[in-house]
Amino acid sequence: MSYFYTFIPSCFQQVQKIEAKLPYLIGYIYCLGASFCTSLRNMFVRRAYDVPHFQLFFLRVLSLCIIMHFILKWQRQPLVTSYKKINRLLVIIGLTGTVGGACSFYGFQVVPLNEATVIFQTQPVIASFLAVFLLKENFDFIQILSAIFCTIGILLVSKPSFLFGDLGNSPIEKNNEKTTGSLSLLLAALAIGFQSIFVKKVVSFVNSNLSVFYIGLIPSIFGSFLMVLEGVKPMTFDEWIVMTYIIVLGFFAQVLYNRSYRFGDAGKIVMMGYSQIIFGFVLDVLVLGSTLDSFSVIGALFVFGCVFLRLFKLWRDKAKE
């Protein structure tokens, strides 16, 4: 047990040393790692199709709240700050997490993983625009190109009927469910976009783990009511295994996301979230066995171009120094 108490602090010290050596890059690395964990989590959400989505959502945020409570207690961090403004922002972060999480869990259950990932990745563009107005960050040319590429990619992947007509690939009921899921994902992207801005404001003043705690606490309260209203399904052993993966991956994703905003502009770092497009496509084809059409592939390439442009600009800027 004594080894455990010495091992954990030493790990934190090593992480801090790495952060000190790569202050300009570590935020992007954290966001890429979070995107990979999120893509895996979304894949398991898709595989848990028979479990009500609000039940999945509640179990995920409740576990996040419990884990972060013990971590904050171990770090001797208070759960409420002495600043009323920060406390209000923490509650708002939790509320946006409620909307974003509940909507995304539904969308990822009814929309194919590769397409759902692309639609959900409107969130970086939303966050970038919000960062300009709310955080007074600069909106550079790369972000403008990223917004254009993202819009084209989403249209190609989601293939709205007003542009592509009825492709006739699925029953009407399935198309209606997919449309509802797509709209739900867009709402989730808007909510998470706002959440990213508020997290960036908060982590400049308090421990980033405190914001993660509220992302678990507030949604747990509202999620319990949503779960009861939708209905609770007894879960099988295999479904509990899948749920465990969702909890663990969701925990690491949230911690890495919130930590990343300490090391740079939110509008720029969040662009790394587009890497979920590639992760999602690979997992969808290799693990879930989905088939891809040419529109979806081209759309994903457009969106992935955003990641390349951001990394290229970062490399060019550092080469000039």
Secondary structure, DSSP 4 states (H G I P E B T S, - for coil): -HHHHHHHHHHHHHHHHHHHH-TTTHHHHHHHHHHHHHHHHHHHHHHTTTS-HHHHHHHHHHHHHHHHHHHHHHTT--SS-S-HHHHHHHHHHHHHHHHHHHHHHHHHHHS-HHHHHHHHTTHHHHHHHHHHHHS-----HHHHHHHHHHHHHHHHHH--HHHH-----S-HHHHHHHHHHHHHHHHHHHHHHHHHHHHHHHHTTS-HHHHHHHHHHHHHHHHHHHHHHH---PPPHHHHHHHHHHHHHHHHHHHHHHHHTTSS-HHHHGGGGGHHHHHHHHHHHHTS-----HHHHHHHHHHHHHHHHHHHHHHHHHHH-
